[in-house]
Structure formats: C-alpha cells, structure tokens
Amino acid sequence: MKKFLALILSLAMVFALVACSGEKTDDSQNNDGDPSSDSPVAITLATGGTSGTYYAVGGVLKTVLDSKLTLSTLNVESTGASVANVNMITDGEAQMAILQSDVINYAHEGTNSFDGAPETNALWVAGIYNETVQILAKPGINTVSDLKGKTICVGDVGSGTEINAWQVLSAAGLTKDDVNAVNGSFQDGVDQLKDGKIDAAFTVAGAPTTAIVDYATTNTLNLVSLSDDELAAIQEAYPFLIRDDLAAGTYTGQDADVTCVAIQATLVASEELSEDVVYEFVKAMFDNKDALTEGHAKFGFLDPEAASAGATVTMHPGAEKYYKEIGVL
C-alpha cells in the first residue's frame, strides 16, 4: 500500500510540473513587449492608403528589416493614415505607425481632430522624410485662390491631409463655404479628377506619389504652384509648413518647379513597446539604410541627426538610447 501511495504521489507531481511548464509557454507567447521572452513581439505598423507613400515605405521596412529583427516581427497595415494611426496606437490596435509630424503634435496637445481627446501614448521614433502638400487640378486652375467655388477632394475624413488642406485653403482666404469639399483617398481623388467629378485634389505625401504618377501617365498634369503671397500667408499662420518645392521632372509632364509646402513623415511607437524592442528596430533601420533606399527612394533622406532633431513630442526611450549611443543627442 505504501508503495502504491508513493507512486500516486509521484505521478501527481509530474502532472503538476507539466501543467506549470505549459503555463510558462503560454505566457511567452503574450509577452507584451518583454524582450526577455522567447517569442518575438508582433508589431503592427499602421501606414496609409495603398496608393500612398506611407504604405509603400511600410512595405519596404517589412521586406528589409523583418529578417534582421530578433525581438519583434513586423506586419504592415493599410489605414486611413495619420489621425487614424494615432487612434490605432492609443487603442492598442497598432504598436507603430507612420504619420505626419504635425498630427502627432495635435494628438499630444488635444487640438484639431483630437480636440478634447486624451493624450495619446504614441511617442517619437524618427523623422523620415518631408511630405509635400501637392494640389492636383484641372488645367486653368493656377493658384489656391482659383479654387474658390470648385469641388475639391481634401483627403480622407480626419486625415492629416484634410487638416493641411484646410490650413492651405484658409491661409489663401478660403472658408468651407467657398468650396465644395469631398473626402476620399489619394487614389479616389485622382480617379474623380479623371472622371470630371471634381476640379482638384489634395495629396500630402512624399513625392513622387503613386497616385499622381498614375494620373500623369495618361492625363495632362497640372500641379498648383503657391503664389508668393499665398506662401507667406501659409508660413505665417502655420510655421510647421515649410517650403518644399517639387523640382521639374518629378512627374511626367512637369516642366517647371512647383512651389509647395511640406511637413515631415514621422515614425512613432507605442509607449507599451519596450526600450529594447524599439532600440533594435531603430538600429536595424539605420544600419540597413542602403537596402531600404534601394526599396524606396524616400529612405535616402533618412539621417539620424534630422530624424531626432525634428522631435517635438516625447521621444521613445528605445529611440533615445540609439541616438545617444551614436552621439546625435
């Protein structure tokens, strides 16, 4: 009987150890950014519409970096862009995002589309490149003032493009009563312009932008160039909109420079991601700049000093660690 009881007790201990081991395995699969876990952190990178630069840049980040990262894996998601991306990080639906530098400021300040909303937990990682405010229009529309009374696609609802569109229009003295505004993606704007449903469309993205490249291949290209007075008014009202001209030849049929303004495309990360995970990501990004640039020309503008100097909100500790390590902070 004693031997039988001892055997039963031994078997019970074995089953208990197996159960504990299973619990640890499950915990490692939900590591919530803990780099000490055996399982890499699954990062969803929120980007933008499939015809925009954000989505293309995100795809190159995944292609080049996924095999270089040991602490995380990267999944790229098409979204409604900047404002939607901030909300996705705040709601835990994404862990990293590409968005406009002005929009992350609005989110932290609770202004514009974030009026009255709680501060986001999205933190600065890197400024990547300038995003140009481009106005594609029918022939005959040559200044922002010419848009009075016209039907204009101002970008997706709540997007950074929509915010910048109204900033540019208002600086030129136009109100919402002066134009017929419609919402849509970059591709929606191009398609509606082709079909004659609208007179102009705003695109805020790195140039050349896929949707405009597509338009220029089969249609007469007309990009609105800001007048000196319009440029001065925009920069006085919105200092973060810096001059960033499109050089002649950026698009097929563009024979002259186009005077524009721009903001910065910015990579942000949730504060829930660990310092080690973000540090590894940032280091891998700069270590593989050449490969990234081969995938998309916008990575040619990637520079550690500029990427960190543009931070106007709190920087993620992982990014800060990298910039301090290389001596730019």
Steps between C-alpha positions, in 0.01 A plus 500: 500500500781745587666433165168558324446835679856607419440422133177705497679794665785486247259502207313798646827696527587420137160625378539818705841572347364444149211738568734771630722459196199547272402819681846650445485418133168684466640803684794521262264521204334810649812682605358853458832639386718317755832427321588234758232275348588232246226621265552816291256788545246528219502862378221635282626801304213731403570679171247653256308430181648249257563771238691725742865519603444383861382157388789461255755611761348262756524213255871565446559515877342157532686351204843622612477489880284200582787254463736731695283530810524245780273666758207578273316416179344763276158505336400792277138616497330738256302768687334840472843653577620745766202567729374143472850373577524700823167359611608146412807530723299659781243217475769229486413396144848595373837527671679721247383744232613741232323835517537873453715687752232764553235236574699341784525847651124552471446165673721590795351848524138393455444740209350479148361148445596410857316788665402388850649152455744355755870518420625212287770258611669517157862615540751638247741254337633667183428766242545324165441746214302809400139461387398753241154657484419443131192644329405320181246696293331541166681722249421866557523483879835661573482629861330399821272802465376353169341216699217724618168349397664174392444139611810373679602167652666593830610149604349234724274610784711603800827441316810716523443586135158643582650714779775635271255560216288729717810675633616580147153603386439720804838672464392592147183652640263214414247358749293182492220705349721599206562149366315172460717258700480123459696231682697209360840333472777618269385248239137608544601858428693403188219279370235768561717760325541266202122451487431873519318472832731744680722793408799436727641260759740542791773243559740525794774245445858449393545582133481339255170362635359185340152639438634812323753296300207289381301811405791661315554201272165543324382854582623857463674580828423826676648549848403826670800712593461729802529871432743708707210650698339160561831351612566790741148476646528123551840521671386785725190311614655151512880519555533119495406505130843561349571582136579185303486548123448218253786506251417497130480144374371353826202382294444434131390824338631724780728742319555757776555511877182513708497713817361291788512459877566183696496329839710203615410132473563363848536152646342464846465212747275414789646557844390140568783371280814436704816707470692199366247423226495857368878538533556189289251626240659845471853361485400250231335778301810720491739205458308395190441843346653401165271200461200708604591769246520238226143409590370858517680823417351682800736310731783691334397793721531291817759664727545444877555866581198619304292206622557595863519878467145521368349353817239736638337245732649255751746258342471126561775382741617239248552761230662739747744227605610450137544871424702552818713196421603642161549852640222701334322565832 
